[in-house]
Amino acid sequence: MDLQKLMGFVVHWKLIGPFDNTDRKGFATAYPPERELDFAASYDGKHGQVAWIDHGTEDDHGKVDLNKALVEEKSVVGYAAAEFFVEQAQTVQFRLTSLNAVRLWVNGQPVIDRHIYHSGSSLDQYVGEARLRAGGNIILVKICQNEQTQSWAKPWAFQFRVCDGVGTPVSSSQ
């Protein structure tokens, strides 16, 4: 059974980071990916130049682990972007799970904004609704890791899926 497909997790992303989140200021800072999505660009990150990388998670539950994909570090910000295609315009729910502070934009419009660190997580922890246009839609997730060093504060990850109003997955058509 393909749990990723059954649950509708988005598993193919472009990732970039780390950017600085010292004193948790990164959540409010609009780093370049928030101003422009240029996947060929590189930017000044926390320790030098950072560039977009392709990443696909093989985790059955769609978890994208930024500690493994980017760098294991504290007080950092990372971004994940994906293009999501639908045949017809429709209103959907975006369901995001993370132990970290997160922001979500769809086609440049804010959908979810949670400046909360390590408050626990459960599937579909945060739900936001927005309208997808027919064709390609750009999803951008900002994931902020704080400075806490306890073992329970180590994860820097997220899960993401697109669903209809009752939780049935909506799949990208491409």
LONU-244758 format. One record per residue (C-alpha): y, x, z. Coordinates in steps of 0.001 Angstrom, whole numbers, padded with zeros to 6 digits, always signed. Example, Ala and Ser with C-alpha at 12.3 -4.5 7.8 and 13.67 -1.06 7.14 Angstrom:
! LONU-244758
-004500+012300+007800;-001060+013670+007140;
! end
This chain:
! LONU-244758
+000000+000000+000000;+003446+001311-000919;+005430+000493+002237;+008656+001931+000773;+008511-000524-002136;+007243-003447-000040;+010164-003062+002387;+012692-002195-000319;+013915+001104+001086;+016317+003069-001093;+014678+006500-001188;+016473+008441-003944;+019855+009828-002919;+022402+012481-003658;+023371+014262-000417;+026259+016516+000545;+027291+018236+003753;+027812+019404+006352;+031458+018623+006946;+033110+019079+010354;+032759+016494+013142;+034077+018623+016026;+035333+016365+018831;+034002+013431+016766;+037062+013591+014494;+034968+013560+011326;+034297+009839+011496;+037980+009062+010872;+038473+011947+008424;+038238+010973+004761;+036395+013955+003278;+036353+014341-000540;+033285+012103-001172;+035303+009179+000209;+038151+009847-002222;+036101+010644-005342;+032447+010722-006270;+032057+013746-008499;+028451+014881-008293;+029273+018116-010155;+031969+019110-007645;+031717+021358-004614;+033992+021129-001603;+035014+023036+001508;+032461+022108+004164;+032151+023077+007803;+031011+026639+006990;+031941+027113+003330;+031285+025414+000020;+028955+022408-000113;+027620+020661-003199;+025639+017531-003943;+021850+017849-003989;+019204+015408-005185;+016923+014176-002430;+014009+011779-002367;+012349+010880+000892;+008595+010443+001058;+008736+008892+004526;+006831+005570+004505;+009725+003930+006365;+012388+005315+004029;+013918+007637+006618;+016281+010213+005122;+016292+013175+007549;+019527+015119+007098;+018358+017812+009541;+015676+018716+006985;+017553+017931+003776;+020922+019556+004632;+021010+021544+007881;+020063+021057+011509;+023363+021330+013310;+025566+019425+015727;+029109+018059+015204;+028642+017465+011483;+029158+014820+008818;+026965+014211+005790;+027147+011792+002889;+024467+010041+000868;+025159+008326-002444;+022931+006206-004658;+023376+004090-007751;+021824+000636-007471;+021307-001531-010553;+020939-005314-010795;+020638-007507-013883;+022973-010235-012571;+025881-010212-010135;+024708-011373-006714;+025563-011358-003038;+023139-009272-000978;+022725-007813+002474;+022851-004083+003081;+020657-003131+006013;+021291+000252+007592;+019536+001951+010504;+020736+005135+012222;+021011+006710+015659;+024260+008251+014406;+027730+006922+013687;+027758+005449+010174;+030006+004006+007516;+028911+002247+004342;+030850+001514+001182;+029614-000388-001855;+031648+000128-005023;+034391+001636-002876;+034645-001365-000545;+033841-000977+003179;+030779-002929+004304;+029602-001383+007622;+031614+000697+010103;+029952+001761+013391;+031398+004658+015381;+028517+004609+017870;+026286+007576+018696;+022685+007453+019969;+022661+003812+021041;+019095+003328+019860;+017862+002047+016544;+015650-000623+015102;+014921-001637+011552;+017956-003338+009984;+020108-002320+012942;+023360-002953+011048;+023706-005652+008410;+026637-006108+006056;+027044-008440+003121;+028735-007763-000205;+028549-008731-003843;+026849-006474-006362;+028160-006561-009909;+025783-006747-012861;+024777-003222-013891;+025339-000121-011772;+026730-000194-008234;+027616+002830-006109;+026434+002992-002499;+028004+005620-000222;+026821+006227+003341;+028609+008528+005813;+026408+009772+008674;+028067+011552+011625;+026170+013689+014140;+027925+014469+017422;+027730+017484+019752;+025072+016233+022198;+022170+018664+022522;+019596+016593+024453;+016291+016149+022631;+016910+012410+022190;+020202+013228+020408;+018585+015514+017820;+017968+013011+014965;+020501+012990+012116;+018991+010442+009786;+019217+006956+008323;+017205+004216+006631;+018696+001863+004065;+017578-001201+002168;+019075-003985+000083;+017871-007540+000765;+018610-011186+000152;+019814-013357+003047;+016347-013731+004594;+015307-010080+004351;+013378-010107+001100;+013976-006764-000662;+016185-006673-003736;+015026-003808-005941;+017158-001667-008188;+016340-002462-011807;+016460+001230-012788;
! end
